[in-house]
Amino acid sequence: MSFVKIKDLKESYNLFKMNAHKDARRYSFSKKKFNFSEHQRWLKQKIKSKKDNLYIFKLNKNTIGYIGEKEKYKKKYLSWAVMPNNKFKGYGTKMLKNFLKKKNQTFYAFVHKKNTPSKKMSLKLGFKIIEMRKNFYYLKYLKS
């Protein structure tokens, strides 16, 4: 499995499928639904941003998922999603494990309290729960 930084709109439809999926909306800070053109505007902003990076993961040329990296208050925050047809196959764990190993940095993440698969995966890979904020676990991963 490999990953590359997203620099153009080639993967916009796959990102839209992941971000618009009912589970992504349910466990996100923003529950608001959006259409493809709104998503395109969001993606263009992310690509231009100096503090945001999106990485697409592929296996045999097939898109598996993505990891988002956002810098805020001098901390790096991660978010992730897996293509709907690839959920519950262990790909999320492989993606995050690969990413953390290659980046070797301290990261933070928020995981919705009802998103059991993401919570289990995060803890399995070394994230620690710092605290509970509203409906989200606030997690920290220390570089190795």
N, C-alpha and C positions, 0 to 999 in steps of 0.2 A: 504494500500500500504506500502510495506517495502523496505528498501534498505540495501545492504551489500557492503563492499569494495571488489573489484575484486582482487583475489590473485592467480588465475590460468587462463588457457585458455578455460575453460568450456563455457564461453559466447562469445568466439571470433567470431563465425559466426554471432550472433545477433549484436555485435558491428560493424562488417564489414558491415552488411546490413544498419545500421544507418549511418555510416561514409562515405560509398560509394554512398549513395543516392544522386540523382541529386540536391536536395535542400541543403543538407549538403555541397556539393562541391561548389555550387553557393554562399553560404553565409559564406564560410570559408576563412581564410587568404590564405590558399593554395588551389588553384583550381585544382591542379594536381590530376589526377585519379590514382588509384593504384589497384593492384590485391590482392588476399587473402593472398598470402605468404608475400608480403610486409607489409600488415596489421598485420600479425602475428608477424613479427619482431618489428614493432612499439609497439604492445601490450606487448610483452616481456620486452621491454625497460621501458615502463610505470610501469609495475608490479615491476620491480627491483628498480626503482627510489625512492629516499627518499623524493623528492620534488613534486612528482606527485601521485595522487590517482584517481582511477576510481570507481564509485559506480553504481551498477546495481539496477534498480527498478523493482519490481515484484508485480503483482496483481494476486492472485489465481494461483500461480506458472508460470504465463505467463510474459515474459519480456516486460516491458512497455517502458523503455528508460534508459538513463544513465546520470550521471553528472560527469564531470571531474573537478578536483581541482588541480591547479598548483601553486606552490610557486615560485615567481620570485621577486627579489629586496625587499624581506621581506613583500610582499603582496600576498594574496591568490586570484587567478583568477579562475573563473568558466567558464565552457562551458557545453553544454547540447545538447541532441538529443533524439527524440522519435522514436520508431519503425515506419516505414512508414505506416503500417496498423492501427496505433493508433493516427495518427496526427489529429488535429482539434477536439479532443474529451475532451479537458480539462486536459489531463494527464500531460502535461508539467507543467502547473500551479500547479497541485497537487504535482508533484515531487519536484519542486523548493521550494514551500512553506514548505513542510515536511523537506526538507534538511536544509533550512535556520533556521527553528525553532529548529531542533535538534543540529545544529552546533553553532548557536548563536555567530557568528563572523562577522567581517567586510570583505566583499568580493568585488571584482572588476570583471567586464566582458566587453567584446567587442561584440557588436551586429551590424551586417551589416545594413546599413541605409535602405535597401530594405526588410529586414526581419521583416515585420510589426508584425506578430504574436509574435515573441520573444521580440520585443521592447515593445509591449503592455503588455505582461505578466510580464516582468521585472519591468516596471513602476508600474503596479498594485500591485506587491509584495513589493514595497518600494525602488527599485533601483532608483537612481537619475542620470541624465545625467550630467557628469562633463564637457565633451567637445566632439568635433567631431575630429576624427583623420582619415584622408584620407576618406574611405568610411564606417567607423565604428563609432558608438556611444561608447564612453568610459563611463562606468557606475560604480557607487559605491553604495554598500548596507551597511548601518551602523547597527551593531548589536543592538538588542533591549534592 
